[in-house]
Amino acid sequence: MKKHFVISFAVFSFLLLFSLPVLANVSIVDFELEIELKDGQKYDLEYEVKPQYVVAKYRVPNKETIYGAQAQAAIEALFQEVPMSADASKRDLKNSILNYFSINNRDVKDFEIDIEFSDETKLEFER
């Protein structure tokens, strides 16, 4: 009986130890952000992780729309500056994104964000 407990405990510990990095490294696999300002300017960011590559589009006012690796790098820079998780406060996330782009909340007509994480959790809202 004691031997069975020791083996069970060892297996459980092994599984727990090696599952923690997976749980800690939840990443964004699908991201869409649309912001429309009252003056008609639009921000449109799209990012989707495919098995072999990332599909990305980055459109912000007064700049040329970029795609592919350039868009991926620009969007991942946003991910580095603005913490995003499924349990994030929607208000805090929105404010952080608006601050990142130097947008005043009073200038926003529509704000929509959809995020899917690698653990299949989602964060969606619009205003």
Buried (B, 14 or more C-beta within 10 A) or exposed (E): EEEEEEEEEEEEEEEEEEEEEEEEEBEBBBBBBBBBBEEEBEBBBBBBBEEEEBBBBBBBEEEEEBEEEEBBEBBBEBBEEBEBEEEBEBEEBBBBBBEEEEBEEEEBEEBEBBBBBEEEEEBEEEE
